[in-house]
Amino acid sequence: MPKDIIDTTFDKRLITRNLDNGTLTRKGLESHLKELPDLTDDVEVIELGDEVPGA
């Protein structure tokens, strides 16, 4: 993604609209997604039915 876009979480509809109107290219999106860190090892898995602390 271009550097002038603020780092934030984007709604899927916004990404789709930007792809449709040409503001964002599929290649640019794929390139950006490849640069994101893989955080799968840092997540906490919660099984359905488990008690969630603080909830």
Secondary structure as UniProt FT lines:
FT   TURN            3..4
FT   HELIX           12..21
FT   HELIX           26..35
FT   HELIX           40..42
FT   TURN            48..49
FT   TURN            53..54
//
